[in-house]
């Protein structure tokens, strides 16, 4: 199937006959619109159908853990929300703060306030820590000051003149998060922030994310370390085969061993 990553094609298509059309954001508690919503999104890598009708919403200040086994569609859903080219969004609606992300490209979504911290970190080779941070602020909207980022990550301040790609894995993860916060972020998307890190570094990143939680930053976290993500999150959404199979409180998943075993294998 030919990719249709074109705004005019997102709300319909013959391949979706019989599927509910895109809807406006759901109403959250108290009659207020959800701060973030996606409705019936379908996304493909080439002809591979990965995200198969995912719908959920997030309230402002909420942290949501997006969980599932390997291949469940977690990272693909996160990338579709961030409006990167792959996977291609074929159908559905994505809204942030009443603005339609599904009509945007990735740079437009970033300007609106989407902040993606990718799994591969994407540290720019040849630039120091501070140059990586300054580059993130080269165009508006600007977020945290560099000194505030150093307050959050003292290690980065100590290594501000060191080339970013020579940092340890944990330090590169700090730099990737810091670079995202250097922009004005409304929705923080974290893709496997603990991946490949030693337990002591995981604990350090966890402390950082706890501080972000205290600040009330709306966040979606994809993480294979489901227990760590659940302890951080307010809500959990579990994907299986590209579809939502659970949407509820994070504590419900922690308390339900059968649910964890069935969908998370833990």
Secondary structure, DSSP 8 states (H G I E B T S, - for coil): ------GGGTT--GGGTTS-------B-GGG-B-SEEEEEEEEEETTEEEEEEEEEEE-TT-EEEEE-STTSSHHHHHHHHHT-SSSEEEEEEEEETTEEGGGS-HHHHHHHTEEEE-TT----TT-BHHHHHHHHTSSS-B-S-HHHHHHH-HHHHHTTTSBGGGS-HHHHHHHHHHHHHTB--SEEEEE-TTTT--HHHHHHHHHHHHHHHHTT--EEEE-S-HHHHHHH-SEEEEEETTEEEEEEEHHHHHH-HHHHHHHT--
